[in-house]
């Protein structure tokens, strides 16, 4: 790896402008993850079994993923 691949010089303005390491795919993947967590949580909540704790845990995971998703989107917009 050469030194100019490591540096973030002003001559290369497009370097490091990703919302995350995965870029837009991370944002799209996180949207899918949030929707999946909410869907599975609702299925546990509406089901006949008494697994409401699993549903609430999935809703918490979905909330944390939503916060991270908003952070990624704000970071992508600012760049």
C-alpha positions, 0 to 999 in steps of 0.5 A: 500500500503506497502512502498516497492510498492511505492519506486523505489529501485535499487533491482527492476530494472524493476520498472518504465521502461514504456514509459508512464503510458500506455506503448506500448499501449499508443504509438500504440493508439497515432499512431492510433490517428494521422492517424485518425486526418490526415484522417479526416483532408484530408476528410474535405480538399478534401470535397465540403464544405468550412470547411477548418478551421476544416481540419487545426485544425485537422492537428495541433492536428495531429502535436502535437500528432506526437511530443508527439509520438516521445517523447514517442518513444525516452523515450521508447528506452532510457529505 
